Amino acid sequence: MTNRQILQAMSGLMAGMFVAILAGTVVANALPRIIADLGASQSSYTWVVTSELLAMTATVPLWGKLADLFNQKLLLQLSLALFVVGSLVAGFSQDVVTLIVSRVIQGIGAGGLTALAQIVMAAIIPPRRLGKYAGIFGAVFAVGTVAGPLIGGVLVDTSWLGWRWCFFIGVPFALAGIVLLQRTLKLPTVRREVKIDWLGAFLIVAGVCALLIWTSLAGNSFDWASWQTAALVATGVVLLTAAVFVESRAAEPIIPLDIFRNRTVTLTTLASFFVGIAMFAGTVFLSQYFQISLGKTPTVAGLMSLPMIGGLLVSSTVAGQIISATGKWKAYLVAGAVVMMAGLGLLATIDADTHFGLLSIYMALMGIGVGMLMQNLVLAAQNDVPAHELGAATSVLSFFRSLGGTIGTSVLGAILANRVASEMTKGLSESGLPVTGGGHSSAVPDMTTLPEPLKNIVEHAYGVATGDLFLIATPFAFLALLTVLFVKEKPLKTTSGMERLAAEEAAGEAAVADAVIVPSPRTGDDSGVQDTAPGGVGLRKD
């Protein structure tokens, strides 16, 4: 494909990716209004956020396997259609249960978009050229991440629109993505007999959901050391153990366990998990820090994250161009891990009095590190697996990155709540103010209603607690660095996934033909070939 054809095909992919990112970010500033309008509880607030993330994370491996079996363009359009249905149901929701169900549907669609976009990219672009287009992914990620909260805030504050448009706004982009994919993306349909391991898929999804539900609710709805924890963890472990047993015997496993015999896949998967913890778990609390500890409005808080997003965009674009030009990629993985670790370590020093200039430098460093790591980990794995395993390898990396982010966000959220409570109790005691439950409230305070002395205590508590979260996230960046150090650099392939798949199938057919077509022992020619195998390969009757 020419550069123009690739860019045309990517237009639909990028529309889909933008929709997936927007789904998770546009409701961030609208949720308090949504929960209040629907008369829901604080636990419902958590589930509106968590349900979409659970569905997306748990279904990524299934979408990845389906991509190896069915037409990828059709699957992309199906995931966009699911997103449209979920968005419309969410927008018209009259109660919180309907809203949560709609978010699950949105999450399933977003899981497909997350897995399939990178799989299709690998199918149409050779690894050696793929780096040139990584910056476009970075740009879409940056725009969706920054624009989402800003758009959500504007929609909620506009009287003639309201929070329902936070869900409706993604529908035109999804529909445009379906049309663009139909017009621009040309992928061959490989007709083959397929067997989907539905039992394995169920066990994987159920086991992952049990563990994610535990990490999402522990520390809020129940204690970490409780019978609920024991039940959910035991259920998750049993289900995932059963999944491993089933997958090892399935003809078409959802996650081929043999893929982990590939050292590159195993190491990049581990690194993606650590990056997910460090990136998502660290940054998800920055908006709260900006609003509570620094006293900024939601709109300003969204703009303050621009240095981090800018660093991610610039580093992913520049590193991608250099990798495409030189074919060398490992140095950027190592450098990205080092810079990300440095950024997290510096962010661990922030408090309520940190100057925004310093904060911008720290965030930019973290963004630069993540930009060099995230997409290039996928590139390294895609370059080192057979073409027929591209979908599985890509989805495994996306799955573990999302899993790391989900678990890390849940655990660090509980740590944040406990740290804020202890700091507020300490501050109230030192100032002589009563501690009647205020220091241990799990609710996020409304800073506009607090008296000045209490407001200062809350700002300080959230500043200290947020810095501690980055301190806890820093060792995971170090583990990511150790992991990528052991990844072996291999030359980037110059053929696309479709070309590699065609070559593999041709080689396989030739090998079968060589193995079964033999000369007749009677005449020395091929007259002994009398029957034909299902694939058209001659077989001797004698």
LUMGU-994452 format. One record per atom (N, C-alpha, C): x, y, z. Coordinates in steps of 0.2 Angstrom, whole numbers, plus 5000, padded with zeros to 4 digits. Example, Ala and Ser with C-alpha at 12.3 -4.5 7.8 and 13.67 -1.06 7.14 Angstrom:
2
506649725039;506249785039;506649845039;506449895035;506849955036;506450005039;
//
This chain:
542
500449945000;500050005000;500450065000;500250114996;500650184996;500450215003;500850275004;500750315010;500050345010;499850365004;499150395003;498650345005;498650285003;498250225004;498150215011;498750215014;498850195022;498450245026;498650315024;498350365028;497550365027;497350355021;496550345020;496250295024;496650235024;496350175028;496350195036;496950235038;496950255045;496450305047;496150335042;495650385044;495050355048;494850295046;494250265049;494550235056;495150205056;495450185062;495550235067;495750295065;495850345070;495150375073;494650375068;493950395071;493750345076;493850285075;493650235080;494050235087;494750255086;495150255092;494950325096;494750375092;494550435096;493950425100;493450385097;492850365100;492950325106;493450275106;493550235112;493850275118;494350325116;494650365121;494150415124;493750445119;493250495122;492750465126;492550405125;492050365130;492350365137;492950355138;493250355145;493350425148;493450475144;493650545147;493150595147;492650585142;492150645142;491650645148;491550595151;491150595157;491450605164;492150615163;492450635170;492250685174;492150745170;491850805174;491050805174;490750765171;490050765171;489750715176;490150665179;489850615183;489450645189;489750695193;489350715198;488650735197;488550775191;487950795189;487450735187;487750685183;487450625181;487150595187;487550575192;487350535198;486850575202;486850645202;486350685206;485750675202;485750685196;485050685192;484750625192;485150565192;484850505192;484650475199;484850515204;484750495211;485050435214;485750425211;486050365213;486550385219;486950325221;487350335227;488050335225;488550345230;489250345228;489450285225;489250225227;489450165224;489250155217;488650185215;488450185208;488950235204;489250285207;489750335204;490350285202;490550245207;491150205205;490950155199;490350125199;490150075195;490050105188;489850165187;489750195180;490450205177;490950215181;491650215178;491950145177;491850105182;492250045182;491949995177;491249995176;490949945172;491249955165;491350015162;491550015155;492349985155;492750005160;493449985160;493449905161;493049875165;492949805166;492849775159;492349795156;492149765150;492649775144;492949825144;493449845139;494049795140;494349795147;494949755148;494749675147;494249655149;494049585149;493949555142;493749595138;493549575131;494149585126;494649615127;495149635123;495449565120;495649515124;495849455121;495449415116;494749425118;494249385113;494249425107;494249485107;494249525100;494949505097;495449505100;496149485097;496049425093;495749375097;495749305094;495249305088;494749345088;494249345083;494549375077;495049425078;495449455072;495849405069;496049355072;496449305068;496049255065;495349255066;494949205063;494449235058;494249295059;493749325054;494049395051;493649425046;493749485043;493849545048;494449575048;494549625053;494149685052;494049705046;493649765045;492949755047;492649695046;491949685049;491949685056;492449665060;492449665067;492549735069;492949775066;493049845068;492349885067;491949865062;491349895061;490849875066;490849815068;490449785073;490549815080;491249825082;491349855088;491149925088;491149965083;490950035082;490150035083;489849985080;489149985080;488849965088;489249925091;489149915098;489249975102;489750015101;489850075104;489250125103;488950125097;488450175095;487850155099;487650085100;487050065103;487150085111;487750065114;487850085121;487850155122;488050205117;488050275118;487350295118;486950275114;486250295113;485850275120;485950215122;485650185128;485850225134;486450245134;486750285140;486350355140;486350385134;486050455133;485350455135;484950405134;484250405135;484150375142;484650355146;484550315153;484050365157;483650325161;483250355166;483350335173;483850285173;484050265180;484750235179;485050225185;485750215185;485950145183;485450095184;485550025182;485650025174;485150055171;485250065163;485850095161;486050145164;486650185163;487250135163;487350095169;487850045170;487849995164;487249965163;487249915157;487449945151;487250005149;487550035143;488250055143;488550065149;489250075149;489650005148;489349955150;489649885148;489649875141;489049895137;489049885130;489549935127;489649995129;490150035127;490850005128;490949975134;491649945135;491749895131;491249845129;491449795124;491649825117;491249875115;491449905109;492149935109;492249975115;492950005115;493549955116;493349895119;493849835119;494049815112;493549815107;493649795101;494049845097;493949905098;494249965095;495049965097;495149955104;495749955107;496249905104;495949835103;496349785101;496449785093;495849795089;495849795082;496249845078;496249905081;496549965077;497349945076;497649925081;498349905081;498449845077;498049795077;498049735073;498049755066;497549795064;497449815057;498049855055;498349895059;498949935057;499449885055;499549835059;500149785058;499949745052;499349735050;499149695044;499349735038;499249805038;499349835031;500049875031;500349885037;501049915037;501549875039;502149865036;502749835038;502949865044;503249825049;503549845055;504049905054;504449895048;504949945047;504650015046;504050015043;503750085041;503250105047;503050055051;502550065056;502650125061;503350135062;503550195067;503350265064;503250275058;503150335055;502450355056;501950305058;501250315059;501050315066;501550305070;501450295078;501250365080;501550415077;501350485080;500650505079;500350475074;499550485073;499150455079;499350395081;499050365087;499150415093;499750435093;499950485099;499450545099;499450575093;499050635092;498250625094;498050565091;497350545093;497250535101;497750505104;497650495111;497750555115;498150605112;498250665116;497550705115;497350715109;496750755108;496150725112;496050655112;495450625115;495550635123;496150635125;496250635133;496150705135;496450755131;496350825133;495650855132;495350835126;494750865124;494150835128;494250775130;493650735133;493350775139;493850785144;493550825150;493350895148;493650925144;493450995142;492750995139;492650945134;492050945131;491450925136;491650875140;491150855145;490950915150;491450955152;491251015156;490851065153;490951075146;490551125142;489851095141;489751035140;489151005138;488651005145;488950995150;488650995157;488451065159;488851115157;488751185159;488251215154;488151185149;487651225144;486951195145;486551245147;485851225149;485451185143;485551205137;485151175132;485451115129;485951085132;486251025130;486250975136;486650985141;486650935147;487050875146;487050835152;487550785152;487450725147;486750715145;486650665140;487050675134;487250735132;487550745126;488350715127;488550705133;489150675134;489250605130;488650575130;488650505127;488450515119;487950555118;487750565111;488350595106;488850635109;489350665105;489750615101;489850555104;490350505101;489950475095;489350475095;488950435090;489150455082;489150525081;489350545074;490050515072;490550525077;491250495075;491150425074;490850385078;490750315077;490450295070;489950325068;489550315062;490050335056;490450395057;490950415052;491450365051;491650335057;492150285057;491950215053;491350195054;491050145050;491050155042;490850215040;490850235033;491550235030;491950265034;492650275031;493050205031;492950165036;493150095035;492950055029;492250065028;492050035022;492350055016;492450125015;492650155009;493450145008;493850145013;494550155013;494950095015;494650045019;495049995021;494949925017;495449905014;495349845010;495749785012;495449745016;495749685018;495449615015;495949575014;495649505011;495249465016;494749435014;494349385019;494649315018;495049295023;495349225023;494749175025;494549135021;494049085022;494349025025;494249005031;494448945034;493948925039;494048865041;493648835046;493848855053;493448885057;493648915063;493248875069;493548875075;493248845081;493448895086;492948935089;493048975094;492948945101;493448955105;493448925112;493048965117;492348955116;491948995120;491948975128;492148915130;492248905137;492848935139;493348935135;493948975138;493849045138;493449075133;493349145133;492949165139;492449125141;492049135147;492449135153;492849085154;493249075160;493749135161;494049155155;494549215155;494149275158;493549295154;493249355156;492949355163;492649295165;492449295172;492949295177;493549265176;494049265181;494349335181;494449365176;494749435176;494249485179;493649475178;493149525181;493049515188;493149455191;493149445198;493749475201;494349475198;494849505201;494849585201;494549605195;494449685194;493949705199;493449675200;492849695204;493149695211;493549655213;493949655220;494349715220;494749725216;495249785216;494849855216;494249855212;493849915212;493449925218;493249875222;492849895228;493149885234;493749845234;494149835241;494349905243;494349915250;494549985252;493950035253;493450025249;492850065249;492250035251;492049985247;491349945249;491549895255;492149865255;492349825260;493049825261;493349795267;494049805269;494449755264;495049775263;495549725260;495549665263;495549655269;495549595273;494849575275;494449545271;493749535273;493549465269;492949445271;492749385268;492549395260;492349455259;492249475252;492849465247;493449495250;494049485247;494249415246;494249375251;494349305250;493949265245;493249285245;492849255240;493049275233;493149345232;493249365225;493949345222;494449345227;495049325224;495149245223;494749205227;494749135226;494349115220;493849155219;493449145213;493849155206;494149215207;494649235201;495149185200;495549165205;496049115204;495849055201;495249025204;495048965201;494848965194;494449015192;494249025185;494849035181;495349075182;495849085178;496349015178;496348985183;496748915183;496348865178;495648865179;495248825174;495348855167;495448915166;495548945159;496148925156;496748925160;497348895158;497348825156;496948785160;496848715158;496548705151;495948745151;495548735144;495948765138;496248815139;496648845134;497248805131;497548765136;498048725134;497848665130;497148645130;496948595126;496448615120;496348675119;495848695114;496248705107;495848685102;496048685095;496248755093;495748805095;495848875093;495848915100;496348915104;496248955111;496249025110;495849055114;495849135114;496549165115;496849145120;497549165121;498049105120;498349095114;498749035113;499349035118;499348985123;499948985128;500548985125;500648955119;501248945116;501649015114;501149065114;501449125112;501949155117;501849135123;502349155129;502949115129;503049065124;503749035123;504149085119;503849135116;504249185113;504449235118;505149245119;505449285124;505249355123;505149385117;505049455116;504249465118;503849425116;503149435118;503049435126;503349385129;503349375136;503649445140;504149465138;504449525141;504149585139;503849595133;503449655131;502849655135;502549595136;501849595140;501949615147;502549595150;502649615157;502849685157;503149715153;503349785153;502649825152;502249805147;501649835146;501149835152;501149785156;500849785163;501149835167;501749835168;502049885172;501949965170;501949975163;501850035161;501150055162;500650005162;499950025163;499850045170;500150015175;500150035182;500450105183;501050115180;501350175181;501050235178;500750225172;500450275168;499750295170;499350245170;498650255171;498550275179;498850235183;498750235190;499050305193;499550325189;499850395192;499450455189;499250455183;498950515180;498250515181;497850465183;497150475184;496950515189;497450525194;497350565200;497550635199;497950655194;498150725193;497650775192;497050755189;496550805188;496250825195;496150765199;495850785206;496350825210;497050815209;497550855212;497450925210;497450935203;497351005201;496751045204;496151005204;495551045206;495551055214;495751005218;495651005225;496251035228;496851015227;497451035230;497651105227;497651115221;497851185218;497251225217;496651205218;496051245217;495851275210;495951235205;495851245198;495151225196;494851255191;494151235189;494251175184;493751135183;493851075179;494151085172;493951145169;494251165162;494951175163;495151215168;495851235169;496251165170;495951125174;496251065176;496451025170;495951025165;496050985159;496651015155;496651085155;497251115151;497951105154;497951095161;498551095164;498951025163;498550975160;498850915158;499150915151;499150975148;499450975141;500150965141;500550985146;501350965145;501450885145;501050845149;501150775148;500950745142;500350775139;500050745133;500550775127;500850835128;501250855123;501950815122;502150795128;502750755128;502650685125;502050665127;501950595124;501850595116;501550655114;501450655106;502150665103;502550715106;503150735102;503650665102;503650635108;504150585109;503950525104;503250505104;503050445100;503150465093;503050525091;503150545084;503850545082;504350575085;505050585084;505350515084;505250475089;505550405090;505250365084;504650365082;504350325077;504750345070;504850405069;505150425063;505850405063;506250405068;506950385069;506950305068;506550275071;506550195071;506350175064;505950205060;505750195053;506350205049;506750255050;507350275046;507950225048;508050205054;508650175056;508550095057;507850075058;507750005060;507949985067;508250035071;508450015078;507850045083;507649995087;507150015092;507250005099;507749965101;507749945108;508050005112;508450045109;508750105113;508150155116;507550155112;507050195113;506650165119;506550105119;506250065125;506550085131;507250075131;507650085137;507650155139;507750205134;507750275136;507050295139;506450265136;505850285138;505650265145;505950205147;505850175154;506250225159;506850245157;507250285161;506950355162;506650385157;506350445157;505650445161;505350395160;504650385163;504750375171;505350335173;505450325180;505650395183;506050435179;506350495182;505750545183;505250545178;504650595178;504250575184;504150505185;503750485191;504050505198;504750495198;505150505204;505050585206;505050625201;505050695202;504350715204;503850685201;503150695203;502950675210;503450635212;503350605219;503450665224;503850715222;503950775226;503450825227;502950825223;502450875223;502050885229;501750945230;501250955236;500851015234;500451035239;499951095237;500351155235;500951165236;501351225235;501851225229;501751165225;502251155219;502051205214;502551235211;502451285206;502351255199;501851275195;501651245189;502151235184;502651285184;503251275180;503651205181;503751195187;504051135189;503651075187;503051075189;502551025188;502451005180;502551065176;502451055169;503051015167;503651025169;504250985167;504250915169;503950905175;503950835178;503450795174;502850825172;502350795168;502550785161;502950825158;503250825151;503750765151;504150755156;504650695156;504250635156;503750625161;503350565161;503050555154;502750605151;502450595144;502950575139;503550605139;504050585134;504250505135;504250485142;504450415143;503950365141;503250385142;502750345140;502650345132;502750395129;502750395122;503250355118;503850345121;504350305118;504250235120;503850215125;503750145127;503150115124;502550155125;501950115124;501850085117;501950125112;501850095105;502450055103;503050065105;503550025103;503649965106;503349955112;503249885115;502849845110;502249865108;501849835103;502249815096;502649865094;503049855088;503449795089;503849795094;504349745095;504049675095;503449665099;503049605099;502749585092;502449635088;502249615082;502749595077;503349625078;503849605073;504149535074;504049505080;504349445082;503849385082;503249395079;502849335080;502549315072;502349255071;502149245065;501449285063;501349295057;500749335055;500149315057;500049245058;499449215060;499249225068;499849255071;499749265078;499749335080;499749385075;499749455076;499149475081;498549455079;498049475083;498049455091;498249395092;498349365099;498949405102;499449415099;500049455102;499849525104;499549555099;499349625100;498849635106;498349595106;497849595111;498049575118;498549535118;498849515125;499249575128;499549615124;499949675126;499449725128;498949735124;498349785126;498049765132;497849695133;497549675139;497949685145;498549665145;498949675151;499049745153;499149785148;499249865149;498549885153;498049875150;497349895153;497249865160;497449795161;497449765167;497849795172;498449815170;498949845175;498649915177;498349955172;498050015174;497450015178;497049965177;496449955181;496549935188;497049885189;497249865196;497549915199;498049955196;498450005199;497950065201;497550085197;497050135199;496650125205;496350055205;495950035211;496350035217;496950005217;497350005223;497650065225;497850105221;498150175223;497550225225;496950215222;496450255224;496250235232;496250175234;496150155241;496750185245;497350185243;497950215246;497850285247;497650325242;497450395242;496950415247;496450375247;495850385252;496150385259;496550335261;496850325267;497350375269;497750395264;498250445266;497950515267;497450525263;497050595264;496750595271;496450535273;496050535279;496550545285;497150515284;497650525290;497950595290;498050625284;498350685284;497850745286;497250735285;496650775287;496550775295;496650705297;496550695304;497150735308;497750725305;498350755308;498250835308;498050855302;497950935301;497450965306;496850925307;496350955311;496550955318;496950895320;497150895327;497650955329;498150965324;498651015325;498351085325;497751095321;497451165321;496951175327;496851115331;496351125336;495651115334;495551095328;494851085325;494551015327;493851015328;493650945329;493750895323;493850835325;493950785320;493350735319;492750765321;492150715321;492050685314;492350635312;492250605306;492550635300;492650705300;492850735294;493450715291;493950695295;494550665292;494550605289;493950565291;493850495288;493350495283;493050545280;492550545275;492850525269;492450475265;492750445259;492450495253;492050535255;491750585249;492250635247;492250655241;492750705238;492450775240;492850815244;492550875247;492350925241;491850965242;491751025238;492051085241;492651105237;493051155240;492751225241;492251235237;491951305237;491551315243;491351255247;490951265253;491351265259;491951255259;492351245265;492651305268;492651315274;492951375277;493651375276;494051435276;494751445275;495151395278;495151385285;495551345289;495551275286;494951245285;494851175283;495051165276;494951225272;495151215265;495851205264;496251245268;496951235268;497251165270;496851135275;497051075277;496951015272;496351025269;496150985263;496650985257;496851045255;497251055250;497951025251;498151035258;498851005260;498750925260;498250895262;498150825262;498150795255;497750825251;497750795244;498450805240;498850865242;499450875239;499950815241;499950805248;500450755250;500250685248;499650675248;499350605246;499550595239;499450635234;499550625227;500350615226;500750655229;501450645229;501650575231;501350545236;501450475238;501250425233;500750445229;500550395224;501050385219;501350445217;501850435212;502450405214;502650415221;503150375224;503050305224;502450275225;502250205225;502350185217;502150225213;502150205206;502850195203;503350235205;503950235203;504350165202;504250125207;504550055207;504350015201;503750025199;503449995193;503750015187;503950075186;504350105181;505050075181;505350065186;505950025187;505949955185;505349925186;505249855184;505149855177;504849905174;504749905166;505449915163;505949955166;506549965164;506949895164;506949865169;507249795170;507049745165;506349755163;506149705159;506349715151;506349785149;506549795142;507249785141;507649795147;508349775146;508549705143;508049665145;508149595142;507849575136;507549625133;507249615126;507749615121;507749565117;508349555112;508049595105;508549645103;508349685097;508449635091;507849635087;507949605080;507749645075;508049635069;507849685063;507149685062;506849745060;506149755059;506049725052;505549685051;505349655045;505049715040;505149705034;504949755028;504349735025;504049675027;503349655024;502849665029;502249685026;501649695030;501349625033;500849625038;500549565040;500249525035;499849565030;499549525025;500049485021;500549525019;501049485015;501449425018;501549435025;501849385029;501349325029;500749335030;500249285031;500149245024;500149285019;500149245012;500749205011;501349225013;501949195012;501949125017;501749135023;501649085028;501249025025;500649045023;500148995020;500448965014;500749005010;501048965004;501648915006;502048935011;502548895013;502248835016;501648845020;501348785023;501048735018;500748765013;500448715007;501048685004;501648715003;502148684999;502448625003;502448645010;502748585015;502348525015;501648535015;501148485014;501248445008;501348485002;501348444996;502048404996;502548434998;503148394998;503148335002;502748335008;502748285012;502248225009;501748245006;501248185004;501248164996;501548214992;501548194985;502248154984;502148094982;502748044981;502648014975;503247994972;503147954965;502947884967;502647854962;502347784962;502947734962;502947684967;503547644967;503547594961;502947594957;502947544951;503247584945;503147644944;503347674938;503847734938;503947754945;504447804945;504147874944;503447884942;503147944941;502647954946;502148004944;501648024949;500947984948;501047934944;500447894942;500047864948;500447854954;500147834960;499747874963;499747944962;499347994965;498647984962;498147954966;497447944964;496947984967;497048004974;496548034977;496848104979;496348144981;496548214983;496348234990;496748264994;496548285001;496148345000;495748365006;495348425006;495648485003;496248495005;496648555002;496848554995;496648504992;496848494985;497548464984;497848434989;498448404989;498448324987;498748304982;498748234980;498948184985;498548134986;498748074991;498748014987;499247974989;499347904986;498847854989;498447814986;498047774989;498347714992;498947694989;499347634992;499847654997;
//
